[in-house]
Amino acid sequence: MSSPNSDTRTRILESAWKLLEADTGGTVRMSDIARTAGVSRQAVYLHFPKRADLLTATTRYLDEVNDMDARLAKSRSSQDGIERLDAFIEAWGGYIPQIYGVAKALLAMKDTDVEANIAWTNRMQAVREGCEAAIKALADDGQLTSSMTQTQATDTLWTMLSVRNWEQLTRDCGWSQDQYMDFTRRAAHRVLLTV
């Protein structure tokens, strides 16, 4: 049985998630989240002293609810670099549609909202670390192109897997998720692998 404290924390996180997905580019305030969760602002601040803490915790809560660790298991246990690269592209690229609402809200807020920027940067750094692990596996296997350093290859993969690129191709250009995934995998192979 969960404690009232964890129930309150979960309600706050779910309310923040709901408000961020419904957001149209404005700032989601702590008072809005408290009202939606049915708790006082003080209760929100007891669980999350800073708004950046709450926004970051909300993105991590999405990862927990959507079992991101299970999605990444294949990549993390891969025995070779190409397998790890493909598994990471599959895990992250396939996850973007599920977190797009929250990601879009944070993207809209991050340039004018320091705390949203902190939350966005924190979570995108985690994606970069996954890209870095995939690139290191390629390099360790001698499968990484010689035309890039590991840092440049990590930067390239991280950019290829950005939420903005996914949005451009699927939302603006009308690609299906399958088309996006196939293209991204093939493009990563062409750019990152030895010939």
Backbone as a ProteinNet text record, in pm:
[ID]
protein_1_A
[PRIMARY]
MSSPNSDTRTRILESAWKLLEADTGGTVRMSDIARTAGVSRQAVYLHFPKRADLLTATTRYLDEVNDMDARLAKSRSSQDGIERLDAFIEAWGGYIPQIYGVAKALLAMKDTDVEANIAWTNRMQAVREGCEAAIKALADDGQLTSSMTQTQATDTLWTMLSVRNWEQLTRDCGWSQDQYMDFTRRAAHRVLLTV
[TERTIARY]
84.4	0	88.1	51.7	133.4	96.5	192.7	169.1	96.9	27.4	-37.8	61.1	185.4	289.8	321.6	336.1	366.8	245.1	124	3	-3.9	28.9	28.7	133.7	251.8	359.6	316.2	254.8	208.7	101	8.3	-96.4	-34.8	66.4	133.1	201.1	273	342.6	244.5	136.7	36.4	-31.3	-53.3	-113.2	-17.8	109.9	209	214.7	214.1	215.6	95.4	-21.6	-146.4	-141.8	-98.4	-93.9	10.7	125	227.8	179.8	114.2	63.3	-44.7	-122.2	-230.1	-181	-56.6	-1.9	12.7	-10.3	2	119.2	218.6	336.5	350.9	251.4	260.8	333.6	355	422.8	323	355.5	274.9	327.2	241.6	282.5	257.9	331.3	314.8	171.5	113.7	-23.9	-122.8	-98.7	-183.8	-175.1	-54.7	-32.9	-98.6	-83	-145	-296.6	-354.4	-500.4	-547	-478.1	-515.7	-500	-396.6	-372.1	-463.1	-529.7	-616.6	-539	-422.5	-340.6	-302.9	-247.2	-203.8	-70.8	-41.1	89.8	200.4	175.1	274.4	305.4	203.7	225.2	313.4	291.5	375.6	519.7	539.7	675.7	742.3	664.4	722.6	783	719.4	769.6	874.8	858.6	947.2	981.5	1093	1127.9	1142.3	1182.9	1197.1	1113.3	1066	986.1	1066.4	1197.2	1283.5	1284.8	1284.5	1279.9	1152.4	1041.8	912.8	909.3	955.4	953.5	1044.4	1162	1252.8	1191.9	1135.2	1072	955.3	884.8	773.4	823.6	933.4	987.7	1038	1094.6	1140.7	1021.5	914.8	793.1	737.2	739.8	697.7	783.2	914.5	1004.2	966.8	932.4	895	762.5	661.5	530.5	541.1	624	640.6	752.1	808.6	912.1	1027.7	1088	1200.1	1317.7	1337.5	1446.7	1428	1304.3	1277.6	1301.7	1266.6	1289.9	1438.8	1519.1	1663.8	1740.2	1673.8	1742.9	1818.1	1757.1	1820.7	1947.3	1939.4	2056.7	2167.9	2132.1	2232.3	2297.4	2226.8	2281.3	2335.9	2337.2	2384.5	2529.8	2561.3	2695.3	2786.6	2730.2	2816.8	2763.3	2849.8	2819.8	2699.4	2689.2	2576.8	2445.5	2446.9	2326.8	2287.4	2386.8	2357.5	2302.6	2362.5	2315.5	2170	2141	2005.1	1904.9	1944.2	1853.9	1828.4	1930.5	1909.7	1819.1	1840.6	1753.6	1609.4	1591.5	1457.6	1395.1	1473	1420	1382.8	1475.7	1448.9	1354.6	1382.6	1296.8	1153.6	1136.3	1002.1	933.5	1012.4	959	912.9	971.7	939	788.6	712.6	569	496.3	546.8	480.8	508.8	622	656.7	646.1	597.7	597.1	522.4	407.5	330.4	409.7	473.3	554	678.8	741.9	861.6	830.2	718.5	680.6	658.5	595.2	572.1	704	796.1	925	1004.6	999.5	1066.7	1011.3	879.4	816.8	854.6	875.1	903	1051.2	1137.9	1277.6	1355.5	1319.4	1394.3	1362.5	1247.8	1209.2	1188.9	1205.1	1178.9	1300.5	1378.3	1503.1	1478.8	1372.2	1347.2	1305.7	1229.3	1194.8	1320.5	1409.9	1535.4	1621.1	1624	1699.6	1643.3	1511.1	1446.5	1475	1460.6	1484.7	1629.9	1722.4	1864.6	1899.4	1843.6	1867.7	1826.7	1709.3	1659.6	1729.6	1761.6	1831.2	1975.1	2032.1	2165.4	2161.3	2052	2036.7	2031.5	1963.3	1958.6	2099.2	2170.2	2306.6	2396.1	2379.5	2459.5	2430.5	2304.6	2270.5	2336.1	2337.5	2404.8	2554.4	2611.4	2754.5	2790.8	2705.6	2730.7	2724.3	2630.1	2618.6	2741.3	2785	2902.6	3028.2	3041.7	3157.8	3159.5	3042.8	3036.2	3080	3038.9	3083.7	3236.1	3289.3	3434.1	3510	3461	3527.4	3532.1	3430.4	3424.5	3496.4	3551.8	3615.9	3516.8	3391.5	3286.3	3252.4	3314.3	3286.9	3369	3305.5	3374.6	3498.9	3599.7	3722.6	3710.9	3601.1	3585.2	3536	3506.2	3457.9	3524.5	3539.2	3579.4	3456.7	3478.7	3364.9	3270.5	3326.6	3243	3159.2	3220.2	3144.4	3036.1	3068.5	2969.5	2854.4	2886.6	2782.9	2693.9	2756.4	2679.3	2586.1	2636.3	2558.5	2438.3	2461.3	2351.4	2249.4	2296.2	2208.1	2119.3	2177.9	2101.5	2000.5	2044.4	1952.8	1830	1848.7	1740.8	1668.1	1686.1	1622.8	1470.8	1402.5	1256.6	1216.9	1292	1259.9	1267.1	1366.5	1376.5	1260.3	1227	1111.9	985.5	967.7	849.7	845.2	957.7	963.8	921.1	977.1	949.3	808.7	764.3	634	517.9	535.1	424.3	417.1	531.4	531.7	534.6	610.7	624.2	528.8	464.1	364.2	419.1	544.9	599.8	531.9	520.7	472.5	586.1	551.8	653.4	748	694	778.8	876.9	830.6	920.1	1031	993.4	1092.3	1196.7	1151.7	1243.9	1337.7	1283.6	1364.5	1467.1	1423.2	1514.2	1625.2	1589.1	1687.7	1792.3	1749.3	1843.6	1936.9	1878.6	1960.6	2056.7	2009	2094.6	2207.7	2177.4	2281.4	2387.3	2345.7	2442	2531	2469.2	2547.3	2648.9	2608.6	2693.6	2796.9	2760.7	2843.6	2930.6	2895.1	2967.5	3081.1	3180	3287.4	3227.9	3289.1	3239.4	3281
-119	0	124.3	222	343.1	439.3	521.5	619.2	740.6	815.6	938.9	1034.6	1033.5	1119.9	1084.1	952.8	913.4	931.6	913.5	939.6	1086.6	1175.7	1319.4	1350.7	1294.1	1316.5	1268.1	1151.6	1097	1186	1234.9	1324.6	1452.3	1502.7	1624.8	1598	1486.4	1452.5	1429	1359.4	1335	1464.5	1555.3	1684.9	1767.9	1766.2	1839.9	1782.3	1652	1583.7	1626.4	1621.2	1658.3	1804.3	1894	2035.5	2063.8	1998.4	2019.2	1970.3	1855.6	1804.6	1894.4	1958.9	2046.3	2187.4	2216.5	2351.8	2394.3	2520.9	2574.2	2670.9	2654.5	2740.1	2835.5	2842.9	2927.4	2854.3	2923.7	2865.5	2792.4	2670.3	2594.4	2630.1	2693.1	2742.6	2638.4	2652.8	2562.7	2570.5	2689.2	2704	2629	2627.4	2551.8	2402.3	2356.5	2214.9	2178.2	2264.4	2238.6	2229.6	2322.6	2323.5	2195.5	2157.7	2037.6	1911.9	1908.5	1792.8	1791.2	1904.4	1911.9	1923.4	1989.3	2009.8	2157.2	2194.5	2333.7	2355	2481.5	2512.6	2470.1	2485.4	2445.6	2295.8	2215.2	2070.9	2043.4	2117.2	2100	2134.4	2247.2	2289.8	2197.2	2129.2	2032.1	1914.4	1874.9	1764.4	1809.8	1930.3	1981.8	2126.6	2148.7	2284.7	2386.1	2338.1	2428.8	2375.8	2466.4	2428.1	2340.3	2370	2286.6	2142.8	2125.3	1990	1918.6	1988.9	1929.3	1895.9	1985.3	1959.6	1842	1836.9	1724.8	1595.2	1599	1479.7	1432.1	1524.8	1486.7	1408.8	1452.4	1379.8	1242.4	1233.6	1103.2	1013.7	1073.9	997.7	937.3	1013.2	959	838.4	849.9	737.9	615.7	639.8	529.1	465.6	547.7	496.7	419.6	470.2	406.8	302.9	271.8	169.9	187	304.7	334.2	239.4	194.4	100	-27.9	-78.2	-198.3	-170.5	-49.4	-13	-11.9	29.1	41.4	-87.7	-187.5	-311.5	-375.3	-381.4	-444.2	-368.4	-236.5	-156.1	-178.1	-175	-187.8	-325.6	-428	-563.6	-610.9	-524	-561.3	-605.6	-702.2	-758.8	-692.3	-612.6	-541.5	-401.1	-320.3	-179.2	-151.6	-220.9	-196.7	-236.5	-348.1	-392.1	-288.4	-235.1	-134.9	-7.1	36	155.4	137.8	27.6	3.2	-5.7	-71.9	-86.6	48.2	133.9	265.9	352	349	423.6	375.2	244.6	188.5	233.2	228.7	265	412.3	500.8	643.9	694.3	658	702.8	656	536	484.4	544.6	606.7	667	810.9	878.6	1019.4	1043.8	963.2	991.2	989	910.1	901	1020.3	1084.2	1197.5	1331	1326.6	1445.5	1563.2	1538.1	1648.2	1724.9	1653.1	1717.2	1780.3	1709.4	1762.6	1892.6	1895.5	2015.7	2133.9	2106.9	2213.8	2266.5	2176.8	2220.8	2295.7	2248.5	2319.3	2460.6	2473.9	2605.3	2699.4	2643.5	2726.2	2752.2	2664.7	2665.7	2794	2863.2	2984.1	3103.4	3100.1	3212.8	3171.5	3044.2	2991	2910.5	2966.6	2904	2763.8	2745.8	2615.6	2511.1	2550.8	2459.2	2421.7	2517.8	2492	2391.9	2404.7	2311.1	2169.8	2158.7	2027.4	1967.1	2049	2000.7	1955.9	2038.7	2008.1	1880	1863.8	1744.2	1618	1619	1499	1475.2	1581.2	1562	1516.5	1551.5	1501.2	1349.6	1298.2	1153.2	1086.3	1148.5	1093.9	1097.8	1207.1	1218.7	1108.7	1076.6	970	835.7	812.1	690.5	688.5	803.3	814.2	788.5	845.5	829.7	682.2	609.9	467.7	387.7	420.4	350.7	378.5	502.2	539	471.8	468.9	401.9	254.2	190.2	48.8	31	122.5	116.2	131.4	229.9	254.2	134.3	77.3	-38.4	-156.7	-168.9	-278.6	-245.2	-124.2	-82.9	-55.7	-25.8	-4.7	143.2	231.8	375.1	433.9	515.7	581.5	655.8	660.1	732.1	880.8	922.2	1062.9	1150.7	1089.4	1165.5	1116	1208.8	1167.5	1107.4	1042.2	988.3	1100.6	1213.6	1326.9	1377.4	1391.2	1436.2	1335.4	1207.5	1104.6	1106.7	1127.8	1139.5	1259.7	1372.5	1493.5	1467.3	1395.7	1368.2	1280.3	1171.1	1081.2	1152.1	1229.5	1303.5	1399.9	1464.9	1557.2	1481.7	1369.8	1290.1	1245.3	1218.1	1166.9	1275.9	1400.6	1509.3	1509.7	1556.5	1568	1661.2	1766.1	1860.1	1792.8	1708.5	1638.2	1541.3	1468.4	1377.1	1457	1571	1655.9	1703.4	1748.8	1799.1	1691.3	1571.2	1465.3	1406.8	1384.1	1318.2	1416.1	1530.5	1626.8	1719.5	1776.7	1874.6	1809.6	1701.5	1636.5	1518.8	1475.5	1369.9	1228.3	1207.2	1072.5	988.4	859.9	768.8	742.8	691.2	654.7	549.2	454.3	350.7	410.5	505.8	571.7	646.2	717.6	791.2	695.8	585.6	491.5	429	386.9	323.6	422.3	543.5	645.5	677.1	694.8	732	622.2	498.2	387.1	381.8	391.6	385.3	504.1	622.8	742	730.5	680.3	661.8	563.8	457.8	360.7	426.1	502.3	565.4	665.3	740.3	848.1	798.5	702.3	667.2	543.5	455	328.5	333.9	248.1	234.2	179.3	215.1	170.1	26.7
0	0	0	-81.3	-90.3	21.7	57	163.4	106.4	195.8	148.3	84.3	134.8	81.5	-63.1	-91.4	-228.9	-319.4	-264.6	-342.9	-384.9	-292.2	-323.5	-429.2	-412.7	-509.5	-648.8	-654.1	-782.2	-843.4	-762.3	-814.2	-870.6	-801.7	-848.8	-983.3	-994	-1118.2	-1232.7	-1204.9	-1309.5	-1353	-1258.3	-1292.1	-1376.9	-1340.7	-1420.1	-1561.5	-1574	-1703.4	-1786.1	-1725.7	-1795	-1842.2	-1754.3	-1790.4	-1897.9	-1889.4	-1991	-2127.7	-2130.5	-2258.8	-2316.7	-2230.5	-2277	-2306.3	-2265.8	-2277.2	-2422.6	-2446	-2582.3	-2594.1	-2507.3	-2516.2	-2400.9	-2313.9	-2196.4	-2085.1	-1976.3	-1862.4	-1774.7	-1739.1	-1644	-1505.7	-1427.7	-1295.4	-1186.6	-1077.5	-962.9	-910.2	-911.3	-861.3	-951.1	-1082.5	-1174.7	-1144	-1120.4	-1091	-958.7	-857.5	-726.7	-740.1	-812	-830	-900.8	-1007	-1081.7	-996.4	-911.5	-824.6	-702.4	-675.9	-558.5	-427.9	-436.5	-315.8	-307.3	-194.1	-177.7	-249.5	-276.5	-335.4	-240.9	-110.4	-11	-23.1	-47.4	-63.2	-184.5	-292.4	-411.7	-378.2	-308.3	-274.6	-173.1	-89.7	3.1	-73	-180.1	-261.4	-361.9	-413.3	-518.5	-485.5	-413.2	-369.4	-483	-601.4	-716.7	-831.9	-913.6	-1030	-1125.4	-1137.3	-1222	-1171.8	-1038.9	-981.8	-1024.2	-1020.5	-1058.2	-1207.2	-1291.7	-1435.4	-1470.9	-1409.4	-1433.7	-1381.8	-1261	-1203.6	-1289.7	-1352.2	-1439.1	-1560.3	-1620	-1734.8	-1692.2	-1573.5	-1522.9	-1489.6	-1443	-1413.5	-1543.1	-1650.4	-1780.3	-1816.8	-1794.7	-1822.9	-1739.4	-1613.7	-1524.5	-1569.4	-1593.5	-1635.3	-1766.7	-1857.4	-1989.2	-1991.6	-1873.9	-1856.2	-1954.3	-1948	-2037	-2015.1	-1892.2	-1867.4	-1948.7	-1957.1	-2037.2	-2184.8	-2230.5	-2370.8	-2403.7	-2306.6	-2328.7	-2302	-2247.8	-2208.2	-2325	-2441.4	-2557.3	-2597.5	-2595.9	-2630.2	-2528.1	-2401.4	-2295.7	-2291.4	-2337.5	-2332.8	-2467.9	-2565.8	-2699	-2695.1	-2780.4	-2783.8	-2886.3	-2977.5	-3071.7	-3097.2	-3158.2	-3177	-3265.2	-3377.6	-3468.9	-3402.3	-3332.3	-3260.2	-3155.6	-3085.3	-2982.6	-3045.4	-3154.6	-3225	-3267.8	-3334.9	-3384	-3269.1	-3160.6	-3046.2	-2978.8	-2974.1	-2913.5	-3001	-3131	-3222.8	-3207.8	-3199.9	-3183.2	-3051.2	-2943.4	-2811.2	-2804.2	-2839.6	-2826	-2935.3	-3058.7	-3168.9	-3153.2	-3098.6	-3075.2	-2954.3	-2867.7	-2745	-2766.9	-2862.5	-2884.7	-2897.3	-2973.8	-2984	-2848.8	-2754.6	-2624.7	-2535	-2553.7	-2468.5	-2542.5	-2665	-2749.6	-2687.2	-2625.6	-2566.5	-2462.7	-2371.5	-2267.7	-2329.2	-2422.3	-2488	-2560.6	-2631.7	-2705.5	-2611.1	-2496.6	-2398.9	-2344.1	-2309	-2256.7	-2363.1	-2487.1	-2596.2	-2612.5	-2603.2	-2619.1	-2505.2	-2386.5	-2268.7	-2245.1	-2294.2	-2249.9	-2281.6	-2387.9	-2423.5	-2333.9	-2268.1	-2182.2	-2037.1	-2007.1	-1873.6	-1829.1	-1736.9	-1693	-1639.3	-1561.5	-1499.9	-1603.4	-1703	-1811.8	-1889.8	-1908.3	-1977.9	-1900.8	-1768.2	-1684.8	-1700.6	-1694.4	-1708.3	-1846.1	-1950.8	-2086.9	-2103.6	-2057.8	-2070.7	-1996	-1876.7	-1797	-1872.5	-1929.7	-1996.9	-2130.7	-2202.4	-2329.2	-2307.2	-2192.2	-2159.1	-2141	-2085.4	-2070.9	-2208.5	-2303.9	-2440	-2501.2	-2478.7	-2531.2	-2475.6	-2348.8	-2288.3	-2355.5	-2390.8	-2464.9	-2602.1	-2668.9	-2798.9	-2782.8	-2678.8	-2653.1	-2630	-2557	-2531.9	-2661.9	-2747.8	-2876.4	-2963.7	-2966.3	-3046.7	-2991.7	-2860	-2799.9	-2837.7	-2837.4	-2876.1	-3021.4	-3108.9	-3248.7	-3257.1	-3184.4	-3186.7	-3131.3	-3021.2	-2960.6	-3056.5	-3141.1	-3238.8	-3369.8	-3379.9	-3504	-3616.1	-3580.3	-3679.9	-3701	-3623.7	-3636.4	-3750	-3832.3	-3942.3	-3892	-3975.2	-3938.1	-3968.7	-4030.3	-4068.1	-3953.2	-3837.1	-3721.7	-3594.8	-3500.7	-3366.1	-3297.7	-3185.3	-3111.1	-3065.7	-3029	-2987	-3104	-3219.9	-3337.4	-3375.5	-3367.4	-3399.1	-3298.2	-3170.7	-3067.3	-3095.8	-3128.1	-3162.1	-3279.7	-3379.6	-3500.4	-3469	-3396.6	-3361.7	-3273.7	-3178.1	-3086.6	-3165.8	-3264.4	-3348.4	-3434.6	-3491.5	-3574.4	-3495.6	-3366.2	-3282.3	-3203.1	-3243.6	-3168.6	-3187.9	-3086.3	-3092.8	-3207.1	-3228	-3337	-3473.7	-3494	-3623	-3639.6	-3532.4	-3537.7	-3572	-3506.3	-3529.7	-3675	-3725.7	-3863.2	-3963.1	-3946.2	-4042.4	-4027.2	-3903.9	-3886.4	-3885.8	-3824.1	-3813.9	-3935.8	-3970.7	-4079.7	-4218.1	-4231.1	-4362.5	-4381.5	-4276.4	-4286.6	-4294.4	-4254.5	-4255.4	-4147.8	-4173.1	-4069.6	-3970.4	-3854.9	-3756.7	-3814.1	-3887.3	-3948.3	-4048.4	-4128.7	-4224.7	-4151.6	-4045.4	-3965.8	-3909	-3850.5	-3787.6	-3891.3	-4003	-4106.9	-4162.1	-4191	-4243.4	-4143.1	-4017.7	-3916.7	-3900.5	-3897.5	-3886.1	-4007.8	-4127.7	-4249.1	-4257.2	-4223.2	-4226.8	-4125.1	-4006.9	-3904.7	-3954.2	-4018.9	-4073.2	-4178.2	-4269.2	-4376.1	-4322.3	-4222.1	-4171.6	-4069.9	-3987.7	-3872.7	-3889.5	-3980.2	-3989.7	-4091.3	-4068.9	-4166.2	-4296.6	-4405.6	-4535.1	-4561.4
[MASK]
+++++++++++++++++++++++++++++++++++++++++++++++++++++++++++++++++++++++++++++++++++++++++++++++++++++++++++++++++++++++++++++++++++++++++++++++++++++++++++++++++++++++++++++++++++++++++++++++++++

